[in-house]
Structures are given as C-alpha cells and as structure tokens.
Amino acid sequence: MTERSQYTQLASTGPYGPGIGSALITMVEPHPGQEHAYNRWYEDDHYISGAMSMPWMFAGRRWVATRPLQVLRYPAESAVAKPVTAGAYISVYWINEDRYRDHLDWTVAINRRLNPDGRVFQERTHVFTSFQNYLGVVYRDGDAGPRDIHALNYPYAGLVVEVFDAAGDQDPAALAAWLKEKHLPGKLEGSPVAMAMVFEPMPLPGKTPTYVKPVEGVGKRITVLYFTESDPAEDWERFTGDGAAAEASGLGRLEFAAPFIPTLPGTDMYVDQIR
C-alpha cells in the first residue's frame, strides 16, 4: 500500500497539461558490425524501458538516415557530427510542460539500474544527445494541420534536423527570434514542410552515465526540427541555402543539416542501408 500511495500522491499534484515543455533529442551511431544488435536492443528494450515508460514523456519516435541521406548532410566540417555522416539514428521525445525536473529525476534514477543490470548497449556512440528547452513552433498551415504535440504521432514522411550556433558576439535568443519570425515562415510557405519546431539544448545532469557524451554548445546553440510530408531527399534543395541565410543574417552559423526518414517500429528495416 505504501508504494501505491506514493504513485497516488505524485499524480495528485503539479502540472499535467498537454503542452511540450522540453524534448530529448538523441542521435547515435552504432559501432560497425553492431547495427542489427543495436537496433534490436533499442526497439525491444530501450525505447520502452529507457524512455516511454517514464513519467511525463508522452510521445516518441525513431528516425534513420540511410547512406544516401547521410551524404546529403552539410557542412562537411560540422561542429556537431564528426564526420558529418555520423549518427545514423535519431530519436525524439516530448516531455510535458513544467515537468522536466520530475522526468529528469526519474531517468537518472532508472539509469542507475539499467547499466548495472546489463540493460545498456555499449557498442554505440552518442553524437548529439541532449534534453532541449522548447522555444516554439512555426506552422505552414496555421490552425489547419496537426499541432506540435501531435508531431511524433502523425505519420510524417521525413524529419530534417538543423543545428545553428550563435555568432560569438550574438545572443542565441536573437538567432532563435530570427528563425521563428523571419526565416522559417517563408521557408515553409508552399512547401512539403508542415511545421518547424525550435529548441535550445540544456546541460545534462551531473550524474549522467559516462557513456553519454556531454552536451556541447549550451548557451549558444539552437536546434530546428522540420516535419515533412514527403521524403526530405526529394526536396533537399529547400534546405541547402540555410547555411548561407544564417551567415547573411550575421546572427550565427549553420553547423549541421541532416535528413531522416522514420523507422518502422519493431522491424529491422533500413538496418542494412546505413553503411
């Protein structure tokens, strides 16, 4: 009864609205020869026990970059992925508004169990992994389409990830404002891109497992997630000018632009296409 009453108390207090407060964005490269084993571990165990079964994480989705998608990435000298093709898989999760600290307490605690219990697959490298604060969304269709809270459940055909670093003399808030108010609205108009969501990375907690790469770029970096209605490779020209646009703004530099397509949950589809 004591353990059950603790759950009752937790559910009875604090915010529980449907809004997105933050995200977990984790891009990972399985080590050569371990692609199938990594995918099975993530699909069969980690996606559930290391993410979706945790409190206040209410949506999640996995995406993959096959080799033809990897070679579209730019810039070649990226501050995010070295080489720029590293990070074949990316998973994105939504965390309820005002519940980040509560979720973090749980995830740190559960990872203290997963690792000694042999539930963590070590043959992988974290390329770009962080909890990120949600800064807002730009919609192509106004109120006509799915909302941001639906983005990981709606069957979008593609995801494009862009990571910008603010210029040395610029506040990243100014870069985020330029993206949301000037750059993204025109970019989405008349395109297959339904929405663009803007985030900023937060530092990982001090007791994060050592196999997770420390967050780089905190305090200067902005992440944009584009949800597309078609394979992003078919419309990649729409994204190839974003580096020049950022430079022209004087506010920052595009450090990573990468297209992905969704995995098919429970299967090994695309595992043999990432090399």
C-alpha positions, 0 to 999 in steps of 0.5 A: 500500500505504501508504494501505491500511495506514493504513485497516488500522491505524485499524480495528485499534484503539479502540472499535467497539461498537454503542452511540450515543455522540453524534448530529448533529442538523441542521435547515435551511431552504432559501432560497425558490425553492431547495427542489427544488435543495436537496433534490436536492443533499442526497439525491444528494450530501450525505447520502452524501458529507457524512455516511454515508460517514464513519467511525463514523456508522452510521445516518441519516435525513431528516425534513420538516415540511410547512406544516401541521406547521410551524404546529403548532410552539410557542412562537411566540417560540422561542429556537431557530427564528426564526420558529418555522416555520423549518427545514423539514428535519431530519436525524439521525445516530448516531455510535458510542460513544467515537468522536466525536473520530475522526468529528469529525476526519474531517468537518472534514477532508472539509469542507475539500474539499467547499466548495472543490470546489463540493460545498456548497449555499449557498442554505440556512440552518442553524437548529439544527445541532449534534453532541449528547452522548447522555444516554439513552433512555426506552422505552414498551415496555421490552425489547419494541420496537426499541432506540435504535440501531435508531431511524433504521432502523425505519420510524417514522411521525413524529419530534417534536423538543423543545428545553428550556433550563435555568432560569438558576439550574438545572443542565441535568443536573437538567432532563435527570434530570427528563425521563428519570425523571419526565416522559417515562415517563408521557408515553409510557405508552399512547401512539403514542410508542415511545421518547424519546431525550435529548441535550445539544448540544456546541460545534462545532469551531473550524474549522467552515465559516462557513456553519454557524451556531454552536451556541447554548445549550451548557451549558444546553440539552437536546434530546428526540427522540420516535419515533412510530408514527403521524403526530405531527399526529394526536396533537399534543395529547400534546405541547402541555402540555410547555411548561407541565410544564417551567415547573411543574417550575421546572427550565427552559423549553420553547423549541421543539416541532416535528413531522416526518414522514420523507422518502422517500429519493431522491424529491422528495416533500413538496418542494412542501408546505413553503411 
